[in-house]
Structure formats: C-alpha cells, structure tokens
Amino acid sequence: MTDDQFFEFCQINRDLRIERTATGELLIMPPTGTETGGRNFRLNGQLYNWTEQDGTGIGFDSSTGFTLPNGAERSPDAAWVKLERWNTLTPEQQQKFAPICPDFVIELRSASDNLTPLKTKMQEYINNGALLGWLIDCKKRQVYIYRPGVAMECLDNPATISGESVLPGFVLDLSKIW
C-alpha cells in the first residue's frame, strides 16, 4: 500500500487501531481494556496539562499516527513534538499521518501486551529520532526509559519520572497510573 492508500484504509476502518511496520506488515491491535484505558486517560491528562502550560510543543493521544523516517506508521499511547518541528510540516502533512517522529513518546503496557515487541517498538522510536521514550509496565510497576546513544534504563516502582531536558519541568506522577 502507498502512504495515501494506508491512510484511506485506516479511515475506512476507524474502529480498528492499525499500525504498519517499516516492512509494510499491518498490525491490528485490539482496543485496550477499561483499566488500561483509564490509566492512559490519566497519563495523557498529565501530559496535556504540562503541554498547555509550557507552550513549546504539541501533544497527541493514542489515536494519532506518525510516519517514521523508516516508513513505519506508529501510534504511541502519548506523544509530544516541539512546535518548531511541527510547524515545518505542511497543513496536508499535519492532517494525515505526519511524516515526523515525535520528540517524546510513551507506551503503556496493557495486560495482554507482550513486553518484547513493545521494547522493540520503543527502540524503533529512538532509532528514528525520538529524544526520550517511556515504556510503562503497570504489571511489574516498572518504567523503561529510552534515550539516544544510551542503554535503556529500567526503574522499579518509581513514584514519578522526569521529562528531563526534552520536557523541562514535566514530571509524571505514577501514583495516578499504577
């Protein structure tokens, strides 16, 4: 499928959450359970509040697709892009699956998710330009932190995590997520 055909396919199948790998494989993911959906809502709420106060970027929820430089179309559970990068896109690019890798991504592990593919996906974001990524595993109360050029870091049961220099002043309160 071309990028336009894939976008149209997703529009026709709006009830499905669809991603496409760099090799063109379509991945259809089931909706999350209500517990995970509630966690994702609280997570996105915290990111939204910081984004509105900070004003240097734009946030996105899990229904947003991005076309990564490697050709994969991915939909992280939460994402953030610096305004200066977002504003380089044309209005048409912004309306479809924007050809940009978010600066920051979060994946929230659902009860049914296998950890290995999520870790691979997180590394894919970093390899395609993300500056910071968090994989939140509520099952084990762990957060895997991904950064370019640095080995993945795993935190056990943290109370908070910091957006570091990518999202200065953003601190995610995990007590609202666990």
C-alpha positions, 0 to 999 in steps of 0.5 A: 500500500502507498502512504495515501492508500494506508491512510484511506484504509485506516479511515475506512476502518476507524474502529480498528487501531492499525499500525504498519511496520517499516516492512509494510506488515499491518498490525491490528491491535485490539482496543485496550481494556477499561483499566488500561484505558483509564490509566492512559486517560490519566497519563495523557491528562498529565501530559496535556496539562504540562503541554498547555502550560509550557507552550513549546510543543504539541501533544497527541493521544493514542489515536494519532499516527506518525510516519517514521523516517523508516516508513513505519506508521506508529501510534504511541499511547502519548506523544509530544513534538516541539512546535518548531518541528511541527510547524515545518510540516505542511497543513496536508502533512499535519492532517494525515499521518505526519511524516515526523517522529515525535520528540517524546513518546510513551507506551503503556503496557496493557495486560495482554501486551507482550513486553518484547515487541513493545521494547522493540517498538520503543527502540524503533522510536529512538532509532528514528529520532525520538529524544526520550521514550517511556515504556510503562509496565503497570504489571511489574510497576516498572518504567523503561526509559529510552534515550539516544546513544544510551542503554535503556534504563529500567526503574522499579516502582518509581513514584514519578519520572522526569521529562528531563531536558526534552520536557523541562519541568514535566514530571509524571506522577505514577501514583495516578497510573499504577 
